[in-house]
Amino acid sequence: MPKLKTLLIHPDPEIRTALRDALEDVRFIQVLGEAVTASEAMELLEAIPYGVFFVGVDLPGDASGMEMAQMLAGRKHKPALVFISDTETHAYAAFELGATDYLLWPPAPGRMARTVDRLQNFKSRFREVPTPASFNVDQDAPDDDNEQTVQLPLPEEEQDSFLAALKSAWDQTGGRRLEIEKLAVSQDGRTILIPYDQIIFVEAFEDYSYVHTANQKFLSSHRLKNLEDRLEPHRFFRVHRKYLVNLDMVTEIASMPGSNFMLRTAGRTRIELPISRRRIAELKKVIGL
């Protein structure tokens, strides 16, 4: 049976240890990590689809446990929040923020069992962030390094703006300065800084995004719209409601049946974008043919 991945967030190591001991025999809970600050917890959440946060009301750093709950409020798949406190002062505010429980510490005998019951009820409604849906894979493509091709429609009305963006990227590439901008993502508890020019495309999934480089993909807590606003000045183009493509990574212009052209991007997972017959002339001007 799948378990709720659980993160313990509290500055007191003795309380974290006591929570581990209390949850060890709960069959549907898996304690998978500890954190001291809200920022550490949010970074871990980018890499691991946690189902439960046991979180202290008072945390060191820039954000308290209550402020972290506000940060999580807009997420579709946010974890259950069980607040830990030595006073009832913040209980009302915690439940207003959607807390599953508010646990006075140390808990009275039998009180933890009530928390577990509430988490079991939450589990029946919780769904982890799934991996991306299956791509439309080109069956004729070579099977080198597990390469896949995502074939996307590019509507007629969007092709002009795409070609304009591609021309702008082509014109600026020759004299572009060294990119120092980087996107922070978390994986296995580590924060990884990905230079923008190593990102091939970004794929949306509900409240999250998958950032694809040549050899890897990373889960990001940013929505695609937020990344579009951030990356558009760096020659990224929204080719589809689910995909944001780095135009500097367009590596191939392929001739297709019906006098169409196909633009392809780099990486193990390539994106193919069709360009219609009436825009071929403009495309040739863009790429200097």
C-alpha positions in Angstrom: 0.0 0.0 0.0 1.4 3.4 -0.9 2.5 5.5 2.1 2.2 9.1 2.8 5.8 10.6 2.6 6.2 12.6 5.7 8.6 15.5 6.6 9.4 16.5 10.2 10.1 20.3 10.4 11.1 21.5 13.8 14.2 23.2 15.3 14.3 20.8 18.3 16.0 17.5 17.4 14.5 15.8 20.4 11.0 16.6 19.2 11.9 15.3 15.7 13.2 12.1 17.2 10.1 11.7 19.4 7.9 12.2 16.3 9.8 9.5 14.4 9.4 7.1 17.2 5.6 7.8 17.5 5.1 7.4 13.7 7.4 4.3 13.2 4.6 1.8 13.5 1.9 3.7 11.5 1.6 1.5 8.5 0.5 4.2 6.0 3.2 6.8 7.0 6.8 6.9 5.8 9.0 9.5 7.5 11.3 10.7 4.7 13.5 13.5 5.9 13.8 16.3 8.5 14.2 20.0 8.2 14.7 22.9 10.6 13.5 25.9 8.5 10.6 26.6 6.2 13.0 27.3 3.3 14.6 23.8 3.7 11.1 22.3 3.7 10.0 24.1 0.6 13.2 23.0 -1.3 12.6 19.4 -0.2 9.0 19.6 -1.4 10.3 20.5 -4.9 12.0 17.1 -5.1 9.8 14.8 -3.1 6.0 14.7 -3.2 5.4 14.9 0.5 1.9 14.0 1.8 2.4 15.2 5.4 4.3 18.0 7.1 4.7 17.9 10.9 5.7 21.5 11.4 6.6 23.6 14.4 4.7 26.8 14.7 7.9 28.7 15.5 10.7 28.1 13.1 14.0 29.9 12.7 14.8 31.8 9.5 12.7 34.0 7.3 9.4 32.2 7.7 7.4 30.7 10.6 5.4 27.5 10.3 2.3 29.7 9.9 3.8 31.7 7.1 4.9 28.5 5.4 1.3 27.3 5.5 0.3 30.5 3.7 3.0 29.8 1.1 1.4 26.4 0.5 -2.1 27.6 0.4 -2.3 27.9 -3.4 -1.0 24.4 -4.2 -3.4 21.8 -5.6 -1.5 18.9 -4.1 -0.3 20.4 -0.8 0.6 18.2 2.1 -1.4 17.8 5.2 -0.2 20.1 7.9 0.1 19.0 11.5 1.3 21.9 13.7 3.4 21.3 16.8 3.2 23.8 19.5 3.5 24.2 23.3 0.5 26.6 23.4 -2.9 26.9 21.9 -2.3 30.5 20.8 -2.1 29.8 17.1 -4.6 26.9 16.9 -7.5 28.9 15.4 -5.3 30.6 12.8 -3.8 27.1 11.9 -7.2 25.6 11.2 -8.1 28.7 9.2 -5.1 27.9 7.0 -6.3 24.4 6.4 -4.4 22.5 9.1 -5.2 18.8 9.5 -4.4 18.9 13.2 -2.8 21.1 15.8 -0.9 19.0 18.3 0.1 20.4 21.7 3.5 19.1 22.7 4.1 16.9 24.5 0.9 15.3 23.5 -1.5 13.8 26.1 -1.9 10.0 26.2 -3.9 8.8 23.2 -3.7 12.2 21.5 -1.4 11.1 18.8 -3.8 8.4 17.8 -6.4 11.1 16.9 -3.8 12.8 14.7 -3.1 9.5 12.9 -6.9 9.0 12.4 -7.1 12.4 10.8 -4.2 11.7 8.6 -5.7 8.4 7.4 -8.8 10.3 6.4 -6.6 12.8 4.5 -4.8 10.0 2.8 -8.0 8.8 1.1 -8.1 12.2 -0.7 -4.4 12.8 -1.3 -2.8 12.2 -4.7 1.0 12.4 -5.3 2.3 14.5 -8.1 2.5 11.9 -10.9 5.2 11.6 -13.5 4.5 13.3 -16.9 1.9 11.7 -19.1 3.1 9.5 -21.9 4.6 11.4 -24.8 3.6 10.8 -28.4 6.8 9.0 -29.3 8.1 8.8 -32.8 8.4 5.0 -33.3 10.8 5.5 -36.3 13.3 7.4 -34.3 16.6 5.6 -33.3 16.6 4.1 -29.9 19.9 5.7 -28.8 20.1 6.8 -25.2 16.3 6.2 -24.8 15.6 9.1 -27.1 12.0 10.2 -27.4 10.3 12.8 -29.6 7.3 14.9 -28.5 5.2 15.8 -31.5 3.3 19.0 -30.9 0.7 20.8 -33.1 1.5 24.4 -33.7 -1.7 26.2 -34.8 -1.6 28.4 -37.9 -2.4 31.5 -35.9 0.6 31.0 -33.6 3.2 30.2 -36.3 3.9 33.9 -37.1 4.7 34.8 -33.6 6.9 31.7 -33.2 8.9 32.6 -36.3 9.3 36.2 -35.1 10.6 34.9 -31.8 12.9 32.4 -33.6 14.3 35.2 -35.8 15.0 37.3 -32.7 16.8 34.4 -31.1 18.9 33.7 -34.2 19.8 37.4 -34.6 21.1 37.7 -31.0 22.9 34.4 -30.6 26.1 35.4 -32.3 26.8 38.4 -30.1 25.2 37.1 -26.9 27.0 37.6 -23.6 27.8 34.7 -21.3 24.7 33.6 -19.5 25.0 33.7 -15.7 21.3 33.4 -14.9 20.3 30.1 -13.3 17.2 28.3 -12.2 17.2 26.7 -8.8 15.6 23.3 -8.5 15.8 20.6 -5.8 16.7 17.0 -6.2 17.4 14.4 -3.6 17.6 17.1 -0.9 20.1 19.2 -2.9 19.6 22.5 -4.6 20.8 22.4 -8.2 21.4 25.6 -10.2 20.7 25.1 -13.9 22.0 27.7 -16.3 19.2 29.0 -18.5 21.2 28.0 -21.6 21.2 24.4 -20.5 17.4 24.2 -20.3 15.9 22.7 -23.5 12.3 23.0 -22.6 9.9 23.2 -19.6 6.8 21.0 -19.4 3.8 22.0 -17.3 1.9 19.7 -15.1 -0.9 21.2 -12.9 0.8 23.3 -10.2 4.3 22.0 -11.0 6.8 22.0 -13.9 9.4 19.6 -15.2 12.6 21.2 -16.4 14.3 19.2 -19.1 18.0 19.5 -19.9 19.9 17.3 -22.4 20.2 14.3 -20.1 17.9 14.9 -17.1 14.6 16.3 -16.0 13.9 18.1 -12.7 10.7 18.7 -10.8 10.1 22.4 -10.0 7.5 23.9 -7.8 7.1 26.9 -10.2 4.1 27.0 -12.6 4.8 27.2 -16.3 3.3 30.7 -16.5 5.8 31.9 -13.8 8.7 30.4 -15.7 7.5 31.8 -19.0 7.6 35.3 -17.5 11.0 34.7 -16.1 12.6 33.0 -19.2 10.9 34.8 -22.1 13.6 37.5 -22.1 16.2 34.8 -22.6 14.7 33.5 -25.9 12.2 31.0 -24.5 8.9 30.7 -26.4 5.6 29.2 -25.3 4.9 26.8 -28.2 2.0 25.1 -26.5 -0.1 25.4 -23.3 2.2 22.7 -21.8 5.6 23.5 -23.3 8.1 26.4 -23.1 11.0 25.9 -25.5 14.5 27.4 -25.5 14.8 28.7 -29.1 18.6 28.5 -28.9 18.2 24.7 -28.6 16.5 24.4 -32.0 19.1 22.2 -33.7 17.5 20.8 -36.9 15.2 21.9 -39.7 13.7 18.8 -41.3 11.8 18.6 -44.6 8.6 16.7 -44.2 6.0 15.3 -46.7 3.5 17.9 -48.1 6.2 20.6 -48.4 6.1 21.2 -44.6 9.1 21.7 -42.4 9.7 20.3 -38.9 11.8 22.2 -36.3 13.5 19.9 -33.7 15.1 20.7 -30.4 18.1 19.0 -28.7 18.2 16.4 -26.0 17.1 12.9 -25.3 13.5 14.1 -25.5 13.1 16.2 -28.6 10.2 18.5 -29.4 9.0 18.6 -33.0 7.0 21.7 -34.2 5.4 21.7 -37.7 5.7 24.8 -39.9 3.1 25.2 -42.6 3.8 25.5 -46.3 2.9 29.2 -46.5 5.5 30.1 -43.9 8.4 28.2 -45.4 9.7 31.3 -47.2 9.8 33.2 -44.0 11.5 30.3 -42.2 14.2 30.2 -44.8 14.9 33.9 -44.3 15.2 33.4 -40.6 17.7 30.6 -40.9 19.6 32.1 -43.8 18.7 29.5 -46.5 
